[in-house]
Amino acid sequence: MPGTVLLLAAAPAGKGCLVDAASVLPVLAAVPPAVLSGADTANVVELADPLEPQAVLTRLRAAAAAPGPLTVFVTGQLQLDRRQRLPHLALARTTPATVRYTGFPWHWFKDELRLRPAGATTFVLDLHADPETWEWLGANPLDTGRNNAVYGRIAPPPSRRSLGTPAYMKAVATILRSGHRPPLDQLHQQALSRLPQESVGYVLSAQGPEAGDPHALISAAVAARRHGDADALAAHHELNAVRAHGPASEEALHWSEVRADLAMFAGDPVRSCRAWLAVATTRLTAGQAPDAPAVEAAVDRAHHQWGRIDDPARARELGPALAELRARVPGRREGALDHVHKHLSQLQTLSS
């Protein structure tokens, strides 16, 4: 089965730049795709200094949907948004004041890859942090998702008026250019051994979980187009979580979100939209803030699925609830509420 490789190098343009991220891409691109992925053949997607977080999200979703192993190479810098103090991968237009809207939220990696089978996704990371983010990382590990293996480092802020180099990723690429791909833990250690000790920073090294994870069984059912079986298995875990922890618990909501995604994979945007609306409402009722990442993600996904409903009557049925939620949770994209009202108006015209 062919693998997929996503090469992502991003950093702000101008004086906010901490690392020459794009300089690593020619070195990585010189590595045969099969060696990059560890599969017999591989498709390679390259993103060099992307401008928009949505563009990165689109490529990540496509990579996540591909069968076979996925390896994500990320080089760049981390910054915190000022409102929620959550880490983002800074993109070309990112400034300290606009991180929330112009950076790529790090938790989107975990969100988009959560239904991939355990052990099927590997991150190789070479990241630099600004002083604020470096301090934050001292108390908050960077979360790439429990199903995914991760190797790499987060470098400390470079000295003033100097630009950091993606030395770890260049070492990885140089080793791989030999045509031999050692086991990833060995590759990781060999790359680290080529760096000056003072520049290593935080070392990232974690294997994904073993084959008994229920997410792997669900992913296998989806891959085999057994969508009913996948949903039944997720519903079973959702019910157990509700009984054990309550309907508003993170354990129960996780499985509710999995079922919303499964409805999307099954081509049922009505059920997916309704499920995401329920998740968002439950989170808000439980006291979560309208700009909490999980709340925003639920409303964004409900909105996206609503736009894919072909039946005007079903879309009209769900539209008012979405509009009510959008008024409370405007999200990161300007004009989202206006879009709902405009589309609802068009649907009403169709019915008259």
C-alpha positions as CSV (number, residue, x, y, z in Angstrom):
1,M,0.0,0.0,0.0
2,P,1.5,3.4,-0.9
3,G,2.4,5.8,1.8
4,T,1.8,9.6,2.0
5,V,4.3,12.2,3.0
6,L,3.4,15.8,3.9
7,L,6.3,18.2,3.9
8,L,5.4,21.5,5.6
9,A,7.8,24.3,6.1
10,A,6.4,27.6,7.5
11,A,7.6,30.8,9.1
12,P,6.5,34.5,9.1
13,A,7.8,36.8,6.5
14,G,9.8,39.8,7.9
15,K,11.2,40.5,11.3
16,G,9.0,38.1,13.2
17,C,10.8,35.1,11.6
18,L,12.8,32.9,13.9
19,V,13.9,30.2,11.6
20,D,14.8,29.8,7.9
21,A,12.2,26.9,7.6
22,A,12.0,26.7,3.8
23,S,15.7,26.0,3.5
24,V,15.2,22.4,4.5
25,L,12.7,21.6,1.7
26,P,15.3,21.1,-1.1
27,V,17.2,18.7,1.1
28,L,14.1,16.7,2.0
29,A,12.9,16.8,-1.6
30,A,16.1,15.1,-2.7
31,V,15.2,12.0,-0.6
32,P,13.4,9.3,-2.6
33,P,9.7,9.3,-1.6
34,A,9.7,5.7,-0.6
35,V,12.6,6.4,1.8
36,L,10.7,9.4,3.3
37,S,7.6,7.3,4.0
38,G,9.1,3.9,4.7
39,A,6.6,2.4,2.2
40,D,7.3,0.8,-1.2
41,T,5.9,3.8,-3.0
42,A,4.7,7.2,-1.7
43,N,2.9,10.4,-2.7
44,V,4.7,13.5,-1.5
45,V,2.8,16.8,-0.9
46,E,5.0,19.9,-0.3
47,L,3.8,23.1,1.4
48,A,6.4,25.9,1.4
49,D,5.6,29.0,3.4
50,P,1.8,28.7,3.0
51,L,-0.2,31.9,3.5
52,E,-3.5,30.6,4.8
53,P,-4.3,28.1,7.6
54,Q,-7.3,26.8,5.6
55,A,-4.9,25.8,2.8
56,V,-2.8,23.8,5.2
57,L,-6.0,22.3,6.6
58,T,-7.2,21.2,3.2
59,R,-3.9,19.4,2.4
60,L,-3.8,17.8,5.9
61,R,-7.4,16.5,5.5
62,A,-6.5,15.0,2.1
63,A,-3.4,13.3,3.6
64,A,-5.4,12.0,6.6
65,A,-7.9,10.4,4.3
66,A,-5.3,8.5,2.3
67,P,-4.8,4.8,3.1
68,G,-1.4,3.6,4.2
69,P,1.2,5.1,6.4
70,L,1.4,8.9,6.7
71,T,4.6,10.8,7.7
72,V,4.3,14.5,8.4
73,F,7.5,16.5,8.4
74,V,7.0,19.9,10.0
75,T,9.6,22.7,10.1
76,G,8.8,26.1,11.5
77,Q,8.0,28.1,14.6
78,L,5.5,28.0,17.3
79,Q,3.6,31.0,18.7
80,L,0.8,31.5,21.2
81,D,-2.3,33.4,20.4
82,R,-3.0,36.2,22.8
83,R,-6.6,35.3,23.7
84,Q,-6.4,31.6,24.5
85,R,-2.6,31.1,24.8
86,L,-2.7,28.0,22.6
87,P,0.2,27.0,20.3
88,H,0.0,27.7,16.6
89,L,2.3,27.0,13.7
90,A,3.2,30.5,12.4
91,L,2.5,31.0,8.7
92,A,3.8,33.6,6.2
93,R,1.4,36.3,7.3
94,T,1.5,35.6,11.0
95,T,2.3,38.4,13.5
96,P,2.1,38.3,17.3
97,A,-1.2,40.2,17.1
98,T,-2.8,38.0,14.4
99,V,-1.7,34.5,15.4
100,R,-5.3,33.4,16.1
101,Y,-6.4,34.2,12.6
102,T,-3.3,33.7,10.5
103,G,-1.5,30.8,12.2
104,F,-2.3,27.1,12.0
105,P,-3.7,25.9,15.4
106,W,-1.6,23.0,16.5
107,H,-4.6,21.1,17.8
108,W,-5.9,20.9,14.3
109,F,-3.2,18.2,13.6
110,K,-4.6,16.1,16.4
111,D,-8.2,16.8,15.4
112,E,-7.8,15.8,11.8
113,L,-5.7,12.7,12.4
114,R,-7.6,11.2,15.3
115,L,-9.5,8.6,13.2
116,R,-6.4,7.2,11.5
117,P,-5.4,3.7,12.8
118,A,-3.0,3.6,15.7
119,G,0.6,3.6,14.5
120,A,-0.2,4.7,11.0
121,T,0.9,8.3,11.5
122,T,4.3,9.7,12.3
123,F,5.4,13.2,13.0
124,V,9.0,14.4,12.4
125,L,9.3,17.9,13.9
126,D,11.9,20.6,13.9
127,L,10.3,23.6,15.6
128,H,11.5,26.9,17.1
129,A,9.7,28.7,19.9
130,D,9.6,32.4,20.7
131,P,10.3,33.3,24.4
132,E,6.7,33.3,25.4
133,T,6.0,29.9,23.8
134,W,9.2,28.5,25.2
135,E,8.1,29.4,28.7
136,W,4.6,27.9,28.0
137,L,6.2,24.6,26.8
138,G,7.8,24.2,30.2
139,A,4.5,23.4,31.7
140,N,2.5,22.2,28.6
141,P,3.7,19.3,26.4
142,L,3.0,19.7,22.7
143,D,0.1,17.3,21.9
144,T,0.2,15.6,18.6
145,G,-2.5,13.0,19.4
146,R,-2.2,9.7,21.3
147,N,-2.5,7.6,18.1
148,N,0.6,9.1,16.5
149,A,4.3,8.6,16.9
150,V,6.4,11.8,17.1
151,Y,10.1,12.5,16.8
152,G,12.0,15.7,16.8
153,R,12.9,18.7,18.9
154,I,11.7,22.2,19.8
155,A,14.6,24.6,19.8
156,P,14.9,27.5,22.2
157,P,14.5,31.1,20.9
158,P,17.6,32.1,18.9
159,S,19.6,35.0,20.1
160,R,18.5,38.5,18.9
161,R,19.2,39.5,15.4
162,S,20.0,35.9,14.4
163,L,17.9,33.4,12.5
164,G,17.6,29.8,13.7
165,T,18.4,26.9,11.4
166,P,16.4,23.7,11.0
167,A,19.5,21.7,11.9
168,Y,17.6,18.6,13.2
169,M,15.5,18.3,10.0
170,K,18.5,18.8,7.8
171,A,20.3,16.1,9.7
172,V,17.3,13.7,9.2
173,A,17.3,14.5,5.5
174,T,21.0,14.1,5.1
175,I,20.8,10.6,6.7
176,L,17.9,9.6,4.5
177,R,19.6,10.8,1.3
178,S,21.8,7.7,1.6
179,G,18.8,5.7,0.5
180,H,18.6,3.8,3.8
181,R,15.9,4.5,6.3
182,P,16.8,3.2,9.8
183,P,14.1,2.6,12.4
184,L,12.7,6.0,13.3
185,D,14.0,5.9,16.9
186,Q,17.5,5.3,15.5
187,L,17.1,8.0,12.9
188,H,16.0,10.4,15.6
189,Q,19.0,9.6,17.8
190,Q,21.4,9.9,14.9
191,A,20.0,13.3,13.9
192,L,20.2,14.6,17.5
193,S,23.8,13.4,17.8
194,R,24.7,15.8,15.0
195,L,23.4,18.9,16.8
196,P,25.3,21.0,19.4
197,Q,23.9,20.1,22.8
198,E,22.9,23.7,23.6
199,S,20.7,23.9,20.5
200,V,18.8,20.7,21.0
201,G,16.0,22.2,23.2
202,Y,13.0,20.0,24.1
203,V,13.4,16.5,22.7
204,L,10.2,14.9,21.3
205,S,10.1,11.1,21.1
206,A,7.0,9.0,21.6
207,Q,5.7,5.9,19.9
208,G,2.0,5.6,19.1
209,P,-0.2,3.0,21.0
210,E,-0.3,-0.7,20.1
211,A,-3.1,-2.5,17.5
212,G,-5.8,-3.2,20.4
213,D,-7.1,0.5,20.3
214,P,-10.8,0.7,19.3
215,H,-10.0,3.6,17.0
216,A,-7.9,1.2,14.9
217,L,-10.9,-1.1,14.6
218,I,-13.2,1.7,13.6
219,S,-10.7,3.0,11.1
220,A,-10.5,-0.5,9.5
221,A,-14.2,-0.7,9.3
222,V,-14.4,2.7,7.5
223,A,-11.6,1.7,5.1
224,A,-13.7,-1.4,4.3
225,R,-16.8,0.8,3.8
226,R,-18.5,-1.0,6.7
227,H,-19.9,2.4,7.9
228,G,-22.7,0.8,9.9
229,D,-20.3,-1.4,11.8
230,A,-18.0,1.6,12.5
231,D,-20.8,3.7,13.9
232,A,-22.2,0.8,16.0
233,L,-18.7,0.3,17.6
234,A,-18.4,4.0,18.3
235,A,-21.9,4.1,19.7
236,H,-21.1,1.3,22.1
237,H,-18.1,3.2,23.4
238,E,-20.1,6.4,23.6
239,L,-22.8,4.7,25.7
240,N,-20.2,3.3,28.1
241,A,-18.6,6.7,28.5
242,V,-21.9,8.4,29.2
243,R,-22.7,5.7,31.8
244,A,-19.3,6.0,33.4
245,H,-18.6,9.7,33.2
246,G,-21.8,11.6,32.2
247,P,-23.0,13.0,28.8
248,A,-21.0,16.2,29.1
249,S,-17.7,14.5,30.0
250,E,-14.8,14.7,27.6
251,E,-14.8,10.9,27.3
252,A,-18.4,10.9,26.1
253,L,-18.0,13.9,23.9
254,H,-15.0,12.4,22.2
255,W,-17.1,9.5,21.0
256,S,-19.9,11.8,20.0
257,E,-17.3,13.6,17.8
258,V,-16.1,10.4,16.4
259,R,-19.6,9.5,15.4
260,A,-20.1,12.9,13.8
261,D,-17.0,12.2,11.7
262,L,-18.1,8.7,10.8
263,A,-21.4,10.2,9.5
264,M,-19.3,12.5,7.3
265,F,-17.2,9.5,6.0
266,A,-20.5,7.6,5.3
267,G,-21.7,10.5,3.1
268,D,-24.5,11.5,5.5
269,P,-24.1,15.3,6.0
270,V,-27.5,15.6,7.7
271,R,-26.5,13.2,10.5
272,S,-23.0,14.7,10.8
273,C,-24.3,18.2,11.0
274,R,-26.9,17.3,13.6
275,A,-24.2,15.5,15.7
276,W,-21.8,18.4,15.6
277,L,-24.6,20.8,16.6
278,A,-25.4,18.5,19.6
279,V,-21.7,18.4,20.6
280,A,-21.4,22.2,20.4
281,T,-24.6,22.7,22.4
282,T,-23.5,20.3,25.1
283,R,-20.2,22.0,25.5
284,L,-21.7,25.4,25.7
285,T,-24.3,24.2,28.2
286,A,-21.6,22.7,30.3
287,G,-20.0,26.2,30.6
288,Q,-17.3,26.0,28.0
289,A,-16.4,29.4,26.4
290,P,-17.7,30.2,22.9
291,D,-14.1,30.6,21.7
292,A,-12.8,27.3,23.2
293,P,-11.1,25.3,20.5
294,A,-13.5,22.3,20.9
295,V,-16.6,24.5,20.7
296,E,-15.3,26.4,17.7
297,A,-14.4,23.2,15.9
298,A,-17.8,21.6,16.6
299,V,-19.7,24.7,15.1
300,D,-17.2,25.0,12.2
301,R,-17.8,21.3,11.3
302,A,-21.6,21.6,11.7
303,H,-21.5,24.6,9.3
304,H,-19.3,22.7,6.8
305,Q,-21.6,19.7,6.8
306,W,-24.7,21.8,6.6
307,G,-23.3,23.3,3.4
308,R,-23.1,19.8,1.9
309,I,-26.7,18.9,2.4
310,D,-28.5,18.5,-0.9
311,D,-32.0,18.2,0.4
312,P,-33.3,21.8,0.8
313,A,-36.0,20.7,3.4
314,R,-33.4,19.0,5.6
315,A,-31.1,22.0,5.3
316,R,-33.9,24.4,6.3
317,E,-34.7,22.2,9.2
318,L,-31.1,22.5,10.6
319,G,-30.4,26.0,9.5
320,P,-32.0,28.0,12.4
321,A,-30.1,25.9,15.1
322,L,-26.9,26.5,13.2
323,A,-27.6,30.3,12.9
324,E,-28.3,30.4,16.7
325,L,-25.0,28.7,17.4
326,R,-23.1,30.9,14.9
327,A,-24.4,34.0,16.7
328,R,-22.8,32.7,19.9
329,V,-19.7,31.1,18.2
330,P,-18.6,33.3,15.3
331,G,-15.4,31.3,14.8
332,R,-12.2,32.5,13.1
333,R,-13.6,33.1,9.6
334,E,-15.2,36.4,9.0
335,G,-18.7,36.5,7.7
336,A,-19.7,33.0,8.9
337,L,-23.0,34.1,10.4
338,D,-23.8,36.2,7.3
339,H,-23.2,33.1,5.2
340,V,-25.7,31.1,7.3
341,H,-28.4,33.8,7.0
342,K,-27.8,34.2,3.2
343,H,-28.0,30.5,2.6
344,L,-31.1,30.1,4.7
345,S,-32.7,32.9,2.7
346,Q,-31.9,31.1,-0.5
347,L,-33.4,27.9,0.9
348,Q,-36.6,29.7,1.9
349,T,-36.8,31.1,-1.7
350,L,-36.6,27.6,-3.1
351,S,-39.5,26.4,-0.9
352,S,-41.8,29.3,-1.8
